[in-house]
Amino acid sequence: MTIKGLEVQFRPEHTRTPALLVSADDVDSFIDALLDGQHDRNCAVVYSLDRPTMPSGYRDHEMAVGVDRVAQMGALTLAADDGYVSKGSTDRGVGEYMLLGHVREFMPGSEIPIELVRQAVKEFLASGGQVPTCIEWQREEY
């Protein structure tokens, strides 16, 4: 199976031309760019080009990836079939990340170490957009 890759949006220019990730190194560069970027751009939306689109032409899923450079933590949501959010071992309250200047909230208890965020996005890429199994997930409450 040939993997087409992931489209990501976290900078203003990505709304016109999303960035394309096709390798594990691309995922590392993407996470590093989020960590090193402006504080109002520490969240991204990710779409697998290997998943089908709905009859409407819209994607059947959306992954959101938030990172906190100070805490070296992050959180993931995946809307596909159902709503999932990463399950962390600590609860720092509601995780607030910024997606192109807009607040994106992740429910309490969803933050995981950055290395697990990297691993989950790499698995999402390599599996052709399947729900990553390297982390624990919980149902999203909102």
C-alpha positions as CSV (number, residue, x, y, z in Angstrom):
1,M,0.0,0.0,0.0
2,T,1.4,3.4,-1.0
3,I,0.7,6.1,1.6
4,K,-0.4,9.4,0.2
5,G,0.4,11.2,3.4
6,L,-1.1,13.8,5.7
7,E,-2.2,17.4,5.1
8,V,-1.6,19.8,7.9
9,Q,-2.8,23.3,8.6
10,F,-1.3,25.5,11.3
11,R,-0.1,28.6,9.5
12,P,-2.2,31.2,7.7
13,E,-0.8,30.1,4.3
14,H,-1.9,26.5,5.0
15,T,-5.5,27.5,4.6
16,R,-4.8,27.9,0.9
17,T,-2.0,25.3,0.5
18,P,-1.8,22.7,3.3
19,A,1.6,21.3,4.3
20,L,2.1,17.7,3.2
21,L,3.7,15.1,5.4
22,V,4.8,11.8,3.8
23,S,7.5,10.5,6.2
24,A,8.3,10.1,9.9
25,D,10.9,12.8,9.5
26,D,8.2,15.1,8.1
27,V,6.1,14.5,11.2
28,D,9.1,15.3,13.5
29,S,9.7,18.6,11.5
30,F,6.0,19.4,11.8
31,I,5.9,18.8,15.6
32,D,9.1,20.8,16.0
33,A,7.6,23.7,13.9
34,L,4.6,23.7,16.2
35,L,6.8,23.7,19.3
36,D,9.0,26.5,18.0
37,G,6.3,28.5,16.4
38,Q,4.3,31.5,17.6
39,H,2.2,31.0,20.8
40,D,-1.0,31.6,18.8
41,R,-0.2,28.7,16.4
42,N,0.5,25.8,18.7
43,C,-2.3,23.7,17.4
44,A,-2.9,22.1,13.9
45,V,-5.5,20.2,12.1
46,V,-4.4,17.1,10.3
47,Y,-6.1,15.1,7.5
48,S,-5.1,11.7,6.1
49,L,-5.1,11.7,2.3
50,D,-5.6,7.9,2.5
51,R,-9.0,8.1,4.0
52,P,-12.1,8.4,1.8
53,T,-14.0,11.6,1.4
54,M,-17.7,11.7,2.0
55,P,-20.2,12.1,-0.9
56,S,-20.3,15.8,-0.1
57,G,-16.6,16.0,-0.9
58,Y,-15.7,16.8,2.7
59,R,-13.2,14.7,4.7
60,D,-14.7,12.0,6.9
61,H,-12.3,12.9,9.8
62,E,-10.2,15.5,11.5
63,M,-7.3,15.2,13.9
64,A,-6.3,18.1,16.0
65,V,-2.8,18.3,17.5
66,G,-1.9,20.7,20.3
67,V,1.5,21.2,21.8
68,D,2.8,23.0,24.9
69,R,6.5,23.8,24.5
70,V,7.0,24.8,28.2
71,A,5.4,21.7,29.7
72,Q,6.6,19.4,26.8
73,M,3.0,18.0,26.7
74,G,0.4,17.9,24.0
75,A,-3.1,16.6,23.2
76,L,-4.9,15.0,20.3
77,T,-8.5,14.8,19.2
78,L,-9.7,12.6,16.4
79,A,-13.1,13.0,14.9
80,A,-13.7,9.8,12.8
81,D,-16.7,7.6,13.3
82,D,-16.8,9.0,16.8
83,G,-15.1,11.7,18.8
84,Y,-11.9,10.6,20.6
85,V,-9.4,12.5,22.7
86,S,-6.0,11.4,24.0
87,K,-6.0,10.1,27.6
88,G,-3.2,11.4,29.7
89,S,-1.9,10.4,33.1
90,T,-2.1,13.8,34.6
91,D,-4.9,16.4,34.7
92,R,-3.8,20.0,34.3
93,G,-7.4,21.1,33.6
94,V,-8.7,22.1,30.2
95,G,-5.9,22.3,27.7
96,E,-6.1,25.5,25.7
97,Y,-4.2,25.6,22.4
98,M,-4.4,28.1,19.6
99,L,-5.3,27.2,16.1
100,L,-4.7,30.1,13.7
101,G,-5.5,32.6,16.4
102,H,-8.6,30.7,17.7
103,V,-8.7,28.9,21.0
104,R,-9.1,25.1,20.7
105,E,-10.0,23.5,24.0
106,F,-9.0,19.9,24.9
107,M,-10.9,18.3,27.8
108,P,-9.2,17.8,31.1
109,G,-6.9,14.8,31.4
110,S,-6.1,14.7,27.7
111,E,-2.5,15.9,27.7
112,I,0.3,13.4,27.0
113,P,4.1,13.7,26.7
114,I,5.3,15.3,23.4
115,E,7.1,12.0,22.4
116,L,3.7,10.2,22.5
117,V,2.1,13.0,20.4
118,R,4.9,12.4,17.8
119,Q,4.4,8.6,17.9
120,A,0.6,8.9,17.4
121,V,0.9,11.3,14.4
122,K,3.5,9.0,12.9
123,E,1.2,6.0,13.4
124,F,-1.7,8.0,11.9
125,L,0.4,8.6,8.8
126,A,1.8,5.0,8.5
127,S,-1.6,3.4,9.0
128,G,-3.3,5.4,6.3
129,G,-5.4,7.4,8.8
130,Q,-6.5,4.7,11.2
131,V,-6.9,5.5,14.9
132,P,-3.4,5.3,16.5
133,T,-3.1,2.4,19.0
134,C,0.2,3.6,20.6
135,I,-1.8,5.9,23.0
136,E,-4.9,5.5,25.1
137,W,-8.0,7.3,23.9
138,Q,-11.2,8.4,25.7
139,R,-14.5,9.6,24.4
140,E,-14.7,13.3,23.9
141,E,-17.2,14.9,26.2
142,Y,-17.9,17.9,24.0
